[in-house]
Amino acid sequence: MVFEEKMIMNGEPEDEEEEEEEEEDMVDPLEAVRQKCAETEHCVHTQARLEQCETRVGSRSATEEDCTEELFDFLHARDHCVSVNAISKQIHPKAAKICEYLFS
């Protein structure tokens, strides 16, 4: 009984360390797709418009302008790309090619 308790006690810290290492290595696949989509031509264009707006608004001391529209445009473009990629990976490869062609 004492031997089993020592084995359990000695084994627990290593298990916790292994679990922590596994958790650190985990990457959200959605984030990878979002990053890839943010690099597409349309998303780069909308992100550039957002950055221009942020620069313009940031350079003024008193303004009512905000960059909500530009932010929504960028997020919409990126999320559209993400949804097309996520759906195309879950369906038949031929249908995925059709979706890629239609939504590119």
Backbone as numpy.savetxt, mean C-alpha at the origin, in Angstrom:
# Nx Ny Nz CAx CAy CAz Cx Cy Cz
7.89 -33.79 36.08 7.07 -32.61 36.08 7.94 -31.35 36.08
8.96 -31.32 36.92 9.85 -30.18 36.98 10.62 -30.04 35.67
11.02 -31.16 35.10 11.75 -31.16 33.84 10.90 -30.55 32.72
9.62 -30.93 32.68 8.72 -30.40 31.67 8.54 -28.89 31.83
8.43 -28.42 33.08 8.29 -26.99 33.33 9.53 -26.22 32.87
10.72 -26.81 33.11 11.95 -26.16 32.66 12.00 -26.09 31.14
11.55 -27.14 30.47 11.54 -27.15 29.02 10.58 -26.08 28.49
9.45 -25.98 29.12 8.46 -24.98 28.71 9.01 -23.58 28.97
9.59 -23.37 30.15 10.14 -22.07 30.51 11.29 -21.69 29.58
12.15 -22.64 29.29 13.29 -22.36 28.41 12.85 -22.16 26.97
11.79 -22.81 26.57 11.34 -22.71 25.18 10.54 -21.45 24.89
9.92 -20.86 25.88 9.05 -19.71 25.65 9.78 -18.48 25.11
10.89 -18.05 25.69 11.53 -16.84 25.17 11.97 -16.99 23.71
12.47 -18.15 23.33 12.88 -18.35 21.96 11.67 -18.27 21.03
10.56 -18.86 21.45 9.34 -18.81 20.64 8.88 -17.37 20.45
8.94 -16.57 21.50 8.53 -15.17 21.40 9.44 -14.42 20.45
10.74 -14.69 20.53 11.68 -14.01 19.64 11.42 -14.40 18.19
11.14 -15.69 17.95 10.86 -16.14 16.60 9.57 -15.50 16.07
8.56 -15.40 16.93 7.31 -14.79 16.52 7.52 -13.31 16.19
8.35 -12.61 16.99 8.62 -11.20 16.73 9.33 -11.04 15.39
10.30 -11.92 15.12 11.02 -11.85 13.85 10.08 -12.10 12.68
9.18 -13.08 12.81 8.22 -13.37 11.75 7.29 -12.19 11.52
6.86 -11.53 12.59 5.98 -10.39 12.46 6.67 -9.23 11.76
7.96 -9.03 12.04 8.70 -7.95 11.40 8.87 -8.20 9.92
9.01 -9.46 9.51 9.24 -9.80 8.12 7.97 -9.75 7.28
6.82 -9.74 7.93 5.57 -9.75 7.19 5.38 -8.41 6.48
5.00 -8.48 5.21 4.75 -7.29 4.41 3.34 -7.38 3.87
2.62 -6.29 3.97 1.26 -6.25 3.46 1.32 -6.22 1.94
0.78 -7.23 1.26 0.85 -7.25 -0.20 0.11 -6.07 -0.83
-0.89 -5.57 -0.16 -1.63 -4.42 -0.68 -0.73 -3.18 -0.76
0.16 -3.02 0.21 1.08 -1.88 0.18 2.03 -1.98 -1.01
2.46 -3.19 -1.33 3.34 -3.37 -2.48 2.62 -3.01 -3.77
1.36 -3.40 -3.89 0.57 -3.08 -5.07 0.32 -1.57 -5.14
0.04 -0.95 -3.99 -0.17 0.50 -3.97 1.09 1.24 -4.45
2.25 0.78 -3.98 3.50 1.42 -4.39 3.71 1.27 -5.89
3.46 0.07 -6.40 3.61 -0.17 -7.84 2.64 0.70 -8.63
1.42 0.80 -8.17 0.43 1.61 -8.87 0.76 3.09 -8.80
1.33 3.54 -7.70 1.69 4.96 -7.56 2.76 5.36 -8.56
3.44 4.38 -9.13 4.51 4.65 -10.10 4.00 4.65 -11.54
2.72 4.36 -11.75 2.17 4.37 -13.11 2.05 5.82 -13.60
1.97 5.97 -14.91 1.98 7.31 -15.53 0.85 8.19 -15.00
-0.36 7.66 -14.95 -1.50 8.47 -14.50 -1.35 8.88 -13.04
-0.91 7.96 -12.21 -0.75 8.27 -10.78 0.39 9.26 -10.56
1.46 9.13 -11.32 2.57 10.08 -11.21 2.08 11.49 -11.57
1.25 11.58 -12.60 0.70 12.87 -13.02 -0.16 13.48 -11.91
-1.06 12.69 -11.34 -1.94 13.23 -10.30 -1.15 13.54 -9.03
-0.12 12.76 -8.74 0.71 13.05 -7.57 1.50 14.34 -7.78
1.96 14.58 -8.99 2.67 15.83 -9.29 1.74 17.03 -9.10
0.49 16.91 -9.54 -0.49 17.98 -9.33 -0.72 18.23 -7.84
-0.77 17.15 -7.06 -0.94 17.27 -5.62 0.26 17.98 -4.99
1.45 17.61 -5.39 2.65 18.24 -4.83 2.74 19.71 -5.22
2.35 20.05 -6.45 2.32 21.46 -6.87 1.35 22.25 -6.01
0.20 21.67 -5.76 -0.80 22.34 -4.92 -0.27 22.53 -3.50
0.35 21.50 -2.95 0.89 21.60 -1.59 1.97 22.68 -1.51
2.79 22.78 -2.53 3.82 23.82 -2.57 3.20 25.20 -2.64
2.19 25.34 -3.50 1.51 26.62 -3.66 0.83 27.04 -2.36
0.12 26.13 -1.74 -0.61 26.43 -0.51 0.38 26.70 0.64
1.46 25.93 0.67 2.46 26.10 1.72 3.22 27.41 1.62
3.29 27.98 0.43 4.03 29.23 0.25 3.22 30.46 0.66
1.95 30.28 0.86 1.08 31.41 1.24 0.84 31.39 2.74
0.83 32.58 3.32 0.62 32.65 4.76 -0.87 32.58 5.13
-1.72 33.16 4.29 -3.15 33.15 4.58 -3.89 32.76 3.30
-4.46 31.58 3.31 -5.21 31.11 2.15 -6.31 30.17 2.60
-7.39 30.18 1.87 -8.48 29.24 2.14 -8.36 28.01 1.28
-7.44 28.03 0.32 -7.26 26.90 -0.59 -6.66 25.72 0.16
-7.17 24.56 -0.16 -6.55 23.33 0.31 -6.41 22.40 -0.89
-5.80 21.30 -0.70 -5.50 20.40 -1.82 -6.36 19.14 -1.78
-7.56 19.27 -1.26 -8.45 18.12 -1.13 -8.76 17.49 -2.48
-9.08 18.30 -3.46 -9.43 17.77 -4.78 -8.26 17.00 -5.39
-7.06 17.57 -5.30 -5.88 16.92 -5.85 -5.56 15.63 -5.10
-5.75 15.64 -3.79 -5.52 14.42 -3.00 -6.49 13.33 -3.41
-7.77 13.69 -3.54 -8.77 12.71 -3.94 -8.52 12.18 -5.35
-8.06 13.05 -6.25 -7.73 12.60 -7.60 -6.61 11.56 -7.57
-5.57 11.83 -6.79 -4.46 10.88 -6.69 -4.92 9.56 -6.07
-5.63 9.65 -4.96 -6.08 8.42 -4.29 -7.03 7.62 -5.17
-7.88 8.31 -5.90 -8.81 7.62 -6.81 -8.03 6.88 -7.90
-7.05 7.55 -8.50 -6.26 6.93 -9.56 -5.49 5.72 -9.02
-4.88 5.88 -7.87 -4.10 4.78 -7.29 -5.00 3.62 -6.88
-6.11 3.91 -6.24 -7.01 2.85 -5.79 -7.67 2.14 -6.96
-7.94 2.86 -8.05 -8.48 2.21 -9.24 -7.48 1.20 -9.77
-6.23 1.61 -9.87 -5.17 0.70 -10.32 -5.05 -0.50 -9.39
-5.10 -0.26 -8.10 -5.00 -1.36 -7.11 -6.16 -2.33 -7.28
-7.37 -1.81 -7.45 -8.54 -2.69 -7.57 -8.45 -3.54 -8.83
-8.01 -2.94 -9.93 -7.88 -3.69 -11.18 -6.83 -4.79 -11.01
-5.72 -4.47 -10.38 -4.67 -5.46 -10.17 -5.12 -6.56 -9.21
-5.83 -6.19 -8.16 -6.28 -7.19 -7.19 -7.29 -8.13 -7.81
-8.21 -7.58 -8.59 -9.23 -8.41 -9.23 -8.61 -9.30 -10.29
-7.69 -8.75 -11.07 -7.12 -9.53 -12.16 -6.29 -10.71 -11.65
-5.75 -10.61 -10.45 -4.97 -11.72 -9.90 -5.87 -12.84 -9.37
-7.13 -12.54 -9.14 -8.05 -13.52 -8.58 -8.88 -14.23 -9.63
-8.80 -13.80 -10.89 -9.63 -14.41 -11.92 -8.75 -15.12 -12.94
-9.38 -15.74 -13.89 -8.69 -16.51 -14.91 -7.64 -15.65 -15.61
-6.47 -16.21 -15.94 -5.40 -15.42 -16.57 -5.83 -14.71 -17.85
-6.66 -15.35 -18.69 -7.11 -14.68 -19.91 -7.99 -13.48 -19.58
-8.85 -13.63 -18.60 -9.70 -12.52 -18.18 -8.84 -11.41 -17.57
-7.77 -11.79 -16.89 -6.88 -10.79 -16.31 -6.23 -9.95 -17.39
-5.84 -10.58 -18.51 -5.25 -9.84 -19.62 -6.26 -8.88 -20.23
-7.50 -9.30 -20.32 -8.54 -8.44 -20.86 -8.75 -7.25 -19.93
-8.81 -7.50 -18.63 -8.98 -6.41 -17.66 -7.80 -5.44 -17.74
-6.59 -5.98 -17.83 -5.41 -5.14 -17.92 -5.47 -4.26 -19.17
-5.89 -4.86 -20.28 -6.01 -4.10 -21.53 -7.08 -3.01 -21.42
-8.21 -3.34 -20.85 -9.32 -2.40 -20.77 -9.05 -1.24 -19.83
-8.39 -1.52 -18.71 -8.23 -0.49 -17.68 -6.87 0.16 -17.68
-6.02 -0.15 -18.63 -4.70 0.48 -18.68 -4.76 1.80 -19.40
